[in-house]
Amino acid sequence: MILWGSILRPSVFSVRAGEILGLAGLAGSGQSELLAALGGEVLVAPETICLDDQPIGALPVAARRAIGLSYVPEERLGRSAVPDLDLTANSILSGWQRPELVSGGWLKRGAMKAFAEKIIADYRVMPPTAGSLARRLSGGNLQKFIMGREILANPKVLIVAAPTWGVDAGAAAAIHRALLALAEAGTAVLVISQDLDELFTLCDRMAALFHGGLSLAVPTAELSQEKVGLMMGGVADAA
């Protein structure tokens, strides 16, 4: 992937099937712009971003999801979930192209409810009812629901910002296990986070954003928190 934008400087990186790549960075370092370009909220030249050697930089969000890219932005309520819809309806927001949930343009309400209930059960979402409105969930419980929805879709590529922000320790551990299992099953996972402990727990390789630039990705086993801190501060050879 080669990316640039209002703050992003030309950068090249890749995420391989079966691995988790972590991008560390302080707020304002270009994370939001990077996520918007990767997820399809901001369109760029086609060859700027590739999935399985297919140029996708000019494809909108729905087209990217259709070929296996899932994306969880930083702001959940209003972007990943509709506040005044219940969890059953919210379960379809990123899955309307899945034949087990939609057929011939018709929603399968029973399948949608079952899918929402599986997310609720697997990720211990409270309150544990598919009829709960998204706006009535706490930030942590909404986070668990959205992460579960995207993980259970079994995408080719999952791009996520701060996957366990605002959730309790038990839920964070469950999300981490699910992300690791997803990578073991062959999904390429990109995690963008300010939480270095989380990145060290999850990632096979790590890079850092600084003022819109991206360091080289380095195997996590070769890094320390001090080295990553220097990379986040723009010391390119810290690793």
URMOWO-V327759 format. One record per residue. N is the residue number from 0. PHI is phi in radians with two decimals (none if undefined). D_FIRST is the distance of its C-alpha to the first C-alpha in whole Angstrom. Layout:
# URMOWO-V327759
n->(N,N)
phi->(PHI,PHI)
d_first->(D_FIRST,D_FIRST)
This chain:
# URMOWO-V327759
n->(0,1,2,3,4,5,6,7,8,9,10,11,12,13,14,15,16,17,18,19,20,21,22,23,24,25,26,27,28,29,30,31,32,33,34,35,36,37,38,39,40,41,42,43,44,45,46,47,48,49,50,51,52,53,54,55,56,57,58,59,60,61,62,63,64,65,66,67,68,69,70,71,72,73,74,75,76,77,78,79,80,81,82,83,84,85,86,87,88,89,90,91,92,93,94,95,96,97,98,99,100,101,102,103,104,105,106,107,108,109,110,111,112,113,114,115,116,117,118,119,120,121,122,123,124,125,126,127,128,129,130,131,132,133,134,135,136,137,138,139,140,141,142,143,144,145,146,147,148,149,150,151,152,153,154,155,156,157,158,159,160,161,162,163,164,165,166,167,168,169,170,171,172,173,174,175,176,177,178,179,180,181,182,183,184,185,186,187,188,189,190,191,192,193,194,195,196,197,198,199,200,201,202,203,204,205,206,207,208,209,210,211,212,213,214,215,216,217,218,219,220,221,222,223,224,225,226,227,228,229,230,231,232,233,234,235,236,237,238)
phi->(none,-2.15,-2.22,-2.70,-3.01,-1.07,-2.05,-1.27,-1.70,-0.91,-2.51,-2.22,-2.71,-2.40,-2.17,-1.60,-1.02,1.52,-2.21,-2.02,-1.80,-1.88,-2.03,-1.61,3.03,-1.32,-0.98,1.53,-1.51,2.06,-1.05,-1.10,-1.13,-1.13,-1.06,-1.10,-1.23,-1.21,-1.39,1.75,-1.25,-2.11,-1.57,-2.30,-1.00,-0.90,-1.37,-1.13,-2.26,-2.23,-2.21,0.93,1.17,-1.67,-1.14,-2.25,-1.04,-1.73,-1.46,-1.28,-0.97,-1.07,-1.18,-1.20,-1.11,-1.11,-1.79,1.88,-1.82,-1.91,-2.49,-2.08,-1.31,-1.20,-1.60,-1.47,-1.25,1.74,-2.08,-1.74,-2.53,-1.66,-0.94,-1.68,-1.80,-1.36,-1.20,-1.06,-1.16,-1.17,-1.17,-1.64,-0.98,-1.88,-2.26,-1.21,-1.66,-1.46,-1.10,-1.30,-1.93,-2.40,-2.40,1.03,1.49,-1.76,-1.31,-1.64,-1.04,-1.12,-1.18,-1.09,-1.12,-1.12,-1.14,-1.07,-1.18,-1.19,-1.04,-1.04,-1.23,-1.18,-1.95,0.90,-1.34,-2.13,-1.24,-1.47,-2.43,-1.22,-1.53,-1.21,-1.28,-1.01,-1.22,-1.56,-1.47,-1.17,-1.01,-1.17,-1.22,-1.13,-1.04,-1.10,-1.12,-1.15,-1.08,-1.09,-1.02,-1.31,-1.16,-1.24,-1.33,0.88,-1.31,-1.24,-2.33,-2.10,-1.97,-2.49,-1.79,0.77,-1.07,-2.04,-1.09,1.43,-1.83,-1.32,-1.07,-1.14,-1.18,-1.05,-1.10,-1.15,-1.14,-1.06,-1.07,-1.16,-1.14,-1.11,-1.14,-1.08,-1.14,-1.08,-1.42,1.99,-1.34,-1.54,-2.08,-2.02,-2.00,-1.92,-2.72,-1.63,-1.56,-1.16,-1.03,-1.10,-1.11,-1.16,-1.21,-1.71,-1.62,-1.42,-2.37,-2.44,-2.35,-2.37,-1.66,-2.61,0.89,1.49,-1.77,-2.17,-1.31,-1.16,-1.42,-2.20,-0.94,-1.03,-1.08,-1.65,-1.99,-2.25,-1.09,-1.13,-1.15,-1.15,-1.04,-1.15,-1.10,-1.17,-1.60,1.62,-1.47,-1.09,-1.69,-1.09,-1.36)
d_first->(0,4,6,10,13,17,16,13,12,10,8,5,5,6,9,12,14,17,16,15,13,15,14,17,18,21,22,21,18,15,15,16,14,11,12,14,11,9,13,13,16,15,14,11,11,11,8,6,5,6,9,11,10,11,10,10,9,13,14,17,17,19,18,15,17,19,17,16,14,16,16,18,18,21,24,25,28,28,24,24,28,31,33,36,35,36,34,35,33,30,30,29,27,23,25,27,26,27,30,32,32,32,34,35,34,36,35,37,38,39,36,34,37,37,33,33,36,34,31,34,36,33,32,36,35,38,40,40,40,38,40,39,37,34,36,38,36,35,32,31,33,30,28,29,29,26,24,26,26,22,23,25,23,22,18,16,13,15,13,16,18,21,22,25,26,30,31,34,33,34,32,29,30,30,26,25,27,25,22,23,24,21,19,22,22,19,17,13,14,12,15,15,19,21,23,23,26,24,21,23,24,21,19,18,16,15,14,15,15,17,18,15,13,12,14,13,13,16,18,20,24,23,23,26,26,27,24,22,24,24,20,20,23,21,22,19,21,23,21)
